[in-house]
């Protein structure tokens, strides 16, 4: 009873909040898409629950994360707010799985011990990240693109199926949304609270993601047109550079790469890559040069339809086929959009992040199943490219900034 009761309460509360938000002036052009997007996240959470517990009999990371989260929730329920009973000294690194279990533990503390409830709660946290990215896009581009961008980001299966479980992708997607919304800012001023919170969450879950995000921000600042600088923006850029130095240094330290040379970095990538060589979806990692060349193909194009041997793989293959078919059809405008990526704050940040994370995923993972889940992090950038490349009157849009 508790399992389904929590689920129903979360869905009703989430639907009410989404309905109120959809009535806002900014969201009126896409209000129906926002509500459909919410419904798909709820459906996605239950599909993921069914796959994990009916198809895989609970043999998945979600079960391990939930079991660990219960220890934190038990500590919080007993009044141990510093969770000392489950926080023994020297118990591995504080980030990654350990921090994620803490996040899920906080969620379970408030909603109660309900797996279905936790699935939908984590799914909706990821949805908040997508909503924030869509909001940044809507504040940047005109009404012609708004419905297209919102439709693709809210309705594409990759963005409502894979992050809709007790998995790190949901929090990373939330972090990316916070960073994107914070960095795009308002009237050439950064939104520091969402930006800082997003960077912290990304670092705490996956330090390398935080590294990608700060490098993308530094790149965007470096390529800012001269006429768009102001005193406040100079101060903001200095703070961004400082954050990049601190976060990159700490990320390398936490990953054990501080002071590593090219050989050490290569060994780290090889070691990480071999961890994913299991199951029926493995692919050949290749050598260094071939891996670099194949990384964008593996992440953004595979599985091909003839490689799909189950339902989720076929869905991913069909989705990617649709996206790339649209890009091929509108290839001239697609190339034009890429050439104008410096035109707006959003594209100056999001496209380098897309390129860097795609390369990182392609080098680190040799499993198409894992890549399908991880693709949810890079899909917003690909979606934005496609939405802007769709034919319209006039030149490709973009608010200068």
C-alpha positions, -999 to 999 in steps of 0.1 A, spaced: 0 0 0 28 24 9 46 16 -23 17 28 -45 5 54 -21 37 74 -23 37 70 -60 2 84 -64 10 114 -40 41 123 -60 24 121 -93 -6 142 -82 17 168 -66 40 168 -96 11 172 -120 -3 201 -100 31 219 -99 36 213 -137 1 226 -144 7 258 -124 41 264 -141 26 258 -176 3 288 -171 32 311 -168 38 336 -196 70 320 -208 55 285 -209 22 293 -226 35 285 -261 46 250 -250 22 244 -221 8 212 -237 43 199 -244 53 205 -208 24 185 -194 30 157 -219 67 157 -209 57 153 -173 34 124 -181 62 107 -201 86 109 -172 61 92 -149 55 65 -176 92 62 -181 99 57 -144 74 28 -143 88 13 -175 123 14 -161 110 -2 -128 93 -30 -148 124 -37 -169 147 -38 -138 125 -59 -115 106 -80 -140 131 -85 -168 164 -83 -149 150 -96 -116 165 -66 -97 201 -72 -109 208 -36 -117 225 -6 -102 192 9 -91 187 -19 -65 222 -14 -52 217 24 -50 183 20 -32 197 -5 -7 225 19 2 201 48 4 180 30 30 209 30 54 211 68 52 173 71 54 173 49 86 200 72 101 180 103 93 147 88 107 165 79 139 177 115 143 213 109 132 214 140 109 252 135 104 246 98 94 276 88 115 263 53 118 267 48 80 296 71 75 326 51 88 360 68 85 380 58 54 350 43 36 362 51 1 358 84 -17 329 107 -7 318 114 -43 302 91 -69 281 62 -57 284 71 -21 272 107 -26 244 95 -50 232 70 -23 231 99 1 209 119 -23 186 90 -27 186 85 10 174 121 15 147 115 -11 136 83 7 137 101 41 110 125 29 88 102 8 91 70 27 105 35 18 89 32 -16 109 20 -46 83 31 -71 81 65 -53 119 68 -55 119 59 -92 94 86 -100 110 112 -77 144 107 -94 128 108 -128 112 142 -119 145 156 -107 159 148 -141 129 164 -157 136 196 -137 170 196 -154 155 193 -189 129 220 -181 157 244 -170 176 237 -203 144 243 -223 138 275 -203 173 287 -212 166 279 -249 133 298 -247 149 328 -233 176 327 -260 157 319 -292 125 332 -308 90 317 -308 96 298 -340 121 276 -323 105 273 -289 79 246 -296 104 226 -317 131 227 -290 106 219 -262 90 192 -283 122 174 -290 136 177 -254 103 167 -237 93 139 -261 125 121 -272 127 87 -256 163 90 -246 154 120 -223 124 104 -207 133 68 -205 169 63 -194 171 90 -167 137 79 -152 150 55 -125 172 54 -94 203 62 -115 230 88 -116 218 101 -150 188 118 -134 210 139 -110 236 146 -137 208 158 -160 195 180 -132 230 194 -127 234 201 -164 201 220 -164 211 241 -134 245 249 -149 230 257 -184 203 279 -169 228 296 -145 254 302 -171 231 316 -198 219 340 -171 198 371 -177 208 403 -194 244 392 -196 245 384 -158 252 349 -145 227 333 -122 251 322 -95 229 301 -73 218 275 -99 252 276 -115 270 268 -83 245 242 -72 248 225 -106 286 224 -106 286 210 -70 261 182 -79 280 173 -111 313 172 -93 298 151 -64 282 126 -88 308 125 -116 338 149 -112 347 145 -149 313 160 -159 320 191 -138 354 193 -156 336 192 -190 312 219 -179 338 243 -166 360 239 -196 329 246 -218 322 278 -198 358 289 -201 356 283 -239 324 303 -241 339 332 -222 371 332 -243 351 333 -275 327 361 -263 325 389 -289 343 420 -277 312 442 -279 294 420 -254 318 426 -225 308 447 -195 323 453 -161 299 428 -144 307 403 -171 344 407 -167 340 400 -130 318 370 -138 344 357 -162 372 360 -136 351 340 -111 343 314 -138 381 310 -145 388 306 -108 360 280 -105 375 261 -135 409 260 -119 396 248 -86 372 222 -100 396 208 -126 423 205 -100 400 187 -75 385 165 -102 419 153 -113 428 148 -77 397 127 -69 402 106 -100 438 100 -92 451 118 -122 468 147 -105 503 150 -121 496 122 -145 513 123 -179 499 112 -212 508 75 -205 491 77 -171 460 92 -186 459 65 -213 462 38 -187 433 54 -168 411 54 -199 420 18 -207 412 6 -171 379 24 -171 371 11 -206 377 -25 -196 351 -22 -168 323 -19 -195 334 -50 -215 305 -72 -204 272 -84 -217 260 -87 -253 263 -51 -261 301 -47 -260 320 -32 -289 356 -32 -298 374 -4 -280 401 -1 -307 434 17 -304 440 53 -294 436 69 -328 407 47 -339 390 52 -306 392 90 -311 377 87 -346 350 63 -335 339 81 -303 314 104 -320 300 76 -341 296 52 -311 280 79 -289 258 98 -313 249 72 -340 250 37 -325 233 12 -321 225 10 -358 192 -7 -365 209 -40 -375 227 -40 -341 195 -38 -320 187 -71 -304 161 -60 -278 134 -34 -273 154 -6 -257 182 -10 -282 157 -9 -311 141 22 -297 175 39 -294 184 29 -329 151 42 -344 154 75 -324 189 81 -337 180 72 -372 152 98 -371 175 125 -357 202 119 -383 178 116 -411 165 150 -403 200 164 -401 209 149 -435 177 163 -450 186 198 -436 223 194 -439 230 228 -455 213 246 -427 229 223 -401 263 233 -414 253 269 -413 241 266 -377 274 250 -366 293 279 -383 273 304 -362 276 286 -329 294 316 -313 263 337 -319 246 331 -285 256 325 -249 238 291 -249 254 276 -280 289 289 -271 285 269 -239 265 239 -249 282 229 -281 317 226 -266 302 206 -237 285 183 -262 318 178 -281 339 172 -250 315 149 -233 309 129 -265 346 123 -269 350 114 -232 321 89 -234 334 73 -266 368 68 -251 356 55 -217 328 31 -226 328 0 -249 292 -10 -242 263 2 -264 238 -4 -235 257 19 -212 262 44 -240 225 45 -245 220 56 -209 249 81 -210 236 96 -242 209 114 -222 236 138 -211 246 148 -246 212 146 -263 201 182 -254 230 196 -274 222 174 -304 185 183 -301 194 220 -301 215 216 -332 186 199 -350 160 223 -338 180 253 -350 188 236 -383 151 231 -392 140 253 -421 125 287 -413 124 322 -427 155 343 -423 190 333 -410 196 309 -382 185 325 -349 203 333 -318 203 360 -292 237 377 -290 253 375 -257 
